[in-house]
Amino acid sequence: MPPAVAIVVPVTAIVCIVGLLALLRKFENDERMAMIEKGLTPTQKESMRVNPASALRWGCLFMGVGLGIFIANIIDSMRDENNEAIYPALILFFGGLGLLISYYIQLKLDERSK
């Protein structure tokens, strides 16, 4: 494959995706403006609301994945043999552990709020 194609394809894909998102945003804005001109109140997006439980879940997941990578790197540097299975195993294990921790934290928060 020529080097020019290797550069043009990803750049074209990124430009097309950004253009499509801009076009969708423009149509959404036009629709909202038409509703305002007719005297209707546009509905608020559901995505504008922040869910604290979701932030907790993602935070614990990413901390678990980071801890899994860190521990896998430590174990890999201490061992002489090349064991490639340790990275995905520990990443998945600590990611799942992070999700379990976020679940139990959310249970405690829900008990306190009642």
C-alpha positions in Angstrom: 0.0 0.0 0.0 1.4 3.4 -0.9 2.3 5.7 2.0 -0.1 8.4 0.7 -3.0 6.1 1.0 -2.0 5.2 4.6 -2.3 8.9 5.5 -5.3 9.9 3.3 -7.7 7.2 4.6 -7.6 8.0 8.3 -7.6 11.8 7.7 -10.7 11.4 5.4 -12.5 9.2 7.9 -11.9 11.7 10.7 -13.0 14.7 8.5 -16.2 12.8 7.5 -17.1 11.9 11.1 -16.5 15.5 12.3 -18.5 16.8 9.4 -21.4 14.4 10.0 -21.5 15.4 13.7 -21.5 19.1 12.8 -24.3 18.6 10.3 -26.4 16.7 12.9 -25.8 19.4 15.4 -26.9 22.1 12.9 -30.1 20.2 12.1 -30.8 19.8 15.8 -30.3 23.5 16.4 -32.5 24.4 13.5 -35.3 22.2 14.9 -35.0 23.8 18.3 -35.1 27.3 16.8 -38.2 26.4 14.8 -39.9 25.2 17.9 -39.0 28.5 19.7 -40.3 30.6 16.8 -43.6 28.7 17.0 -43.9 29.4 20.7 -43.2 25.8 21.8 -40.8 24.9 24.6 -38.1 22.6 23.4 -37.5 19.5 25.5 -34.3 19.2 27.5 -31.9 16.5 26.5 -31.6 13.5 28.8 -27.8 13.4 28.2 -27.4 16.8 29.8 -28.1 15.3 33.3 -25.1 13.9 35.1 -25.6 10.6 36.8 -23.3 10.4 39.9 -23.6 6.6 40.0 -22.3 6.4 36.4 -19.3 8.6 37.3 -18.6 6.4 40.3 -18.8 3.2 38.2 -16.6 4.5 35.4 -14.1 5.9 38.0 -13.8 2.7 39.8 -13.5 0.7 36.5 -10.7 2.9 35.2 -8.9 2.8 38.6 -9.2 -1.0 38.5 -7.9 -1.2 35.0 -5.0 1.1 35.8 -4.1 -0.9 38.9 -4.3 -4.1 36.8 -1.8 -2.8 34.3 0.5 -1.5 37.0 0.5 -4.9 38.9 0.9 -6.8 35.6 3.9 -4.6 34.7 5.5 -5.2 38.1 5.0 -9.0 37.9 6.3 -9.0 34.3 9.4 -7.1 35.2 10.2 -9.5 38.1 9.8 -12.7 36.0 12.3 -13.8 33.4 9.9 -15.7 31.2 7.6 -13.8 28.8 4.0 -14.5 29.9 1.7 -12.4 27.7 -1.5 -13.7 29.3 -0.9 -11.8 32.5 -1.8 -8.4 31.2 -5.4 -9.1 29.9 -6.0 -11.4 32.9 -5.1 -8.8 35.5 -6.7 -5.9 33.6 -10.0 -7.8 33.5 -9.7 -9.0 37.1 -9.0 -5.6 38.6 -11.6 -3.9 36.2 -14.2 -6.3 37.5 -13.1 -5.7 41.1 -13.5 -2.0 40.5 -17.0 -2.5 39.3 -17.8 -4.6 42.4 -16.4 -2.0 44.6 -18.5 0.7 42.9 -21.6 -1.5 43.3 -21.0 -1.8 47.1 -20.3 1.9 47.4 -23.5 2.7 45.6 -25.4 0.3 47.9 -24.0 2.1 51.0 -24.9 5.5 49.5 -28.4 4.3 48.7 -28.9 3.1 52.3 -27.8 6.4 53.7 -30.1 8.4 51.5 -33.2 6.4 52.7 
